[in-house]
């Protein structure tokens, strides 16, 4: 696949940008650039605006302040070159469609739903299925797949259109270790292909193992006081203990699949047998 952007371009540029709905900001002003070919972990607790930010990059959330460029243009104009893996997909597991047919849906925006696929697009479907490790299940009914396999199938649907930018909204939620490991490897592979990936998560392991950069959003308490960036930069620089504590404050964060409680909730966690926060949990990513 050839969806990589030119290496001298920024995939996303924020200039004092804020996003929200009905004129009220849910994500505070960002002023930063995301380089093409990087993988950014968008980290923060519930309510910090991670999903709103991703929707803003698709032009589906309101730009309430500043400006943003996606792949050198407006979010709406860039949408055909952007693919997304939503947190709550609207797919129906009761429809009698095969895995291959689900992946083919990723081409509808380019082709229209009634045009025949043609040889080149059929090869693209095969390549996307192979990339997520589901080629052997191509003719299986989608609803018969496990939850993790369905998640990988929806990622294949996103990849088949050869996007330059992928937005993944909490893709690791509820996955077993095997499917989680497969997705981690895929994020690394996509990054190595030169694509830009932004993955929303509250799990620090994802940033440490698969991403080049981290953007930490702290929780906002009201629309007038939206979440704001606690830190942004290369993973080893942005993912400091201080930044993590500032980001999650009285919430919880996952490390290696374990929920770690921070701030005022830490004492209660000990009483209920949860693991205490580790002072050595925030560490540089593993070398690939």
C-alpha positions, -999 to +999 in steps of 0.1 A: +000+000+000+011+036-007-008+059+016+023+075+032+024+113+030+055+131+018+081+130+045+085+169+046+048+174+054+031+177+087+001+153+088-017+176+113-010+212+123-029+228+152-028+266+157-044+276+189-071+251+180-101+240+202-129+217+194-164+212+207-201+213+200-226+242+198-199+267+203-186+252+235-151+238+236-145+203+249-108+202+240-086+232+249-064+250+226-036+230+209-006+246+192+015+218+178+025+198+147+023+161+141+049+149+117+039+126+088+048+091+095+046+093+133+024+073+156+008+095+184-008+080+215-036+104+225-038+097+262-063+109+288-091+099+311-128+098+302-139+134+297-106+147+285-119+152+249-100+124+231-129+114+209-139+150+203-104+157+191-105+128+167-139+139+154-125+174+149-098+160+126-126+145+105-145+177+105-173+161+126-167+182+157-168+220+156-136+240+155-144+265+182-112+284+181-080+287+161-072+266+130-063+231+120-048+216+089-051+179+081-028+166+054-022+202+043-059+211+039-092+213+059-105+183+077-135+180+054-113+182+023-088+156+037-115+131+047-111+108+017-074+103+028-083+096+064-096+064+078-110+058+113-116+029+136-144+042+159-148+034+195-184+023+191-189+010+156-225+009+142-220-025+126-247-051+130-234-086+138-267-101+126-264-091+090-255-121+068-223-105+053-189-121+051-157-106+064-146-099+028-178-079+022-173-059+054-137-049+043-150-040+008-173-014+024-141+006+030-140+013-008-176+026-011-166+062-005-142+060-034-163+038-058-198+042-047-218+012-033-231-001-067-199-001-088-181-034-093-149-038-075-125-047-103-093-067-100-072-039-084-097-033-056-101-071-050-063-073-046-065-043-021-091-063-001-068-093+000-039-071+011-059-055+039-071-089+051-035-102+051-022-072+069-046-078+099-040-116+098-075-126+088-070-139+052-080-175+063-114-161+075-123-140+045-155-159+037-166-163+073-199-146+083-188-114+101-211-120+131-194-154+137-161-138+144-148-131+179-149-095+192-111-091+186-114-105+151-142-081+143-121-052+156-093-063+133-118-066+104-129-030+109-093-019+108-089-038+075-120-019+063-101+013+072-069+002+055-083-010+022-088+026+009-050+032+014-053+061+038-025+085+047-038+092+082-055+067+106-075+077+136-080+048+161-105+055+190-098+032+219-092+002+196-077-020+224-107-019+248-118-054+258-093-073+237-076-104+248-038-106+248-035-122+214-057-096+196-041-068+216-006-080+206-017-082+169-030-046+170+001-033+187+022-049+159-001-034+133+004+001+147+042-004+145+039-017+109+017+011+098+042+036+112+070+018+094+051+021+062+052+059+066+015+064+075+005+086+103-015+070+132-032+087+161-045+063+186-067+073+215-061+053+247-058+053+284-032+025+284+004+037+287+017+004+273+003+012+239+023+044+238+055+027+251+054-002+227+039+011+195+041+049+193+067+076+186+049+105+203+024+110+231-002+138+236-016+138+271-050+155+277-061+162+312-098+160+321-119+191+318-146+198+344-170+220+323-173+231+287-159+265+298-128+248+313-120+220+287-093+195+290-059+209+281-026+193+270-004+182+299+024+171+276+033+165+240+065+151+224+085+120+219+072+092+242+102+091+264+100+129+270+062+134+272+053+103+292+069+114+325+055+105+359+046+142+366+027+145+333+008+112+339-002+123+374-013+157+361-033+141+333-052+115+354-053+134+387-080+115+406-087+089+379-072+056+367-047+046+340-038+012+326-003-001+324+002-035+307-035-043+310-036-035+348-056-006+361-035+018+382-053+044+404-038+078+408-042+108+431-069+108+458-082+074+448-049+056+454-056+049+491-090+034+484-074+012+458-052-004+484-082-012+505-099-030+477-068-050+467-059-031+435-022-028+426-007+005+438+008+029+414+043+019+404+069+047+405+088+029+377+059+022+354+066+052+331+095+042+310+108+047+275+094+025+247+110-007+239+134-007+210+119-025+179 
